[in-house]
């Protein structure tokens, strides 16, 4: 296998890891948002979770079609994941703690894609 083929395989594996991470993030954020619905004290958490779910879903689609904008979206998604994780970590609810962990992982994979 030529070096360029190895690099391409490695890049595809990283992209697939990021897609998987983004899709897991969408699920966690939608769950957290659903659990936060109706609780005025959780309004910011709800809003951020919905924002991240939309961004992570979009980023996964951009990567899947190899869009030229995928690195820009990766950086924005990572920023949003970190902001949402910061918010979720302020709450003791299980859904917030689980979501924060998934968000941190997604932020890391998105940062890796943004720098690729």
Order of alpha helices (4+ residues) and beta strands (2+ residues): alpha-alpha-alpha-alpha
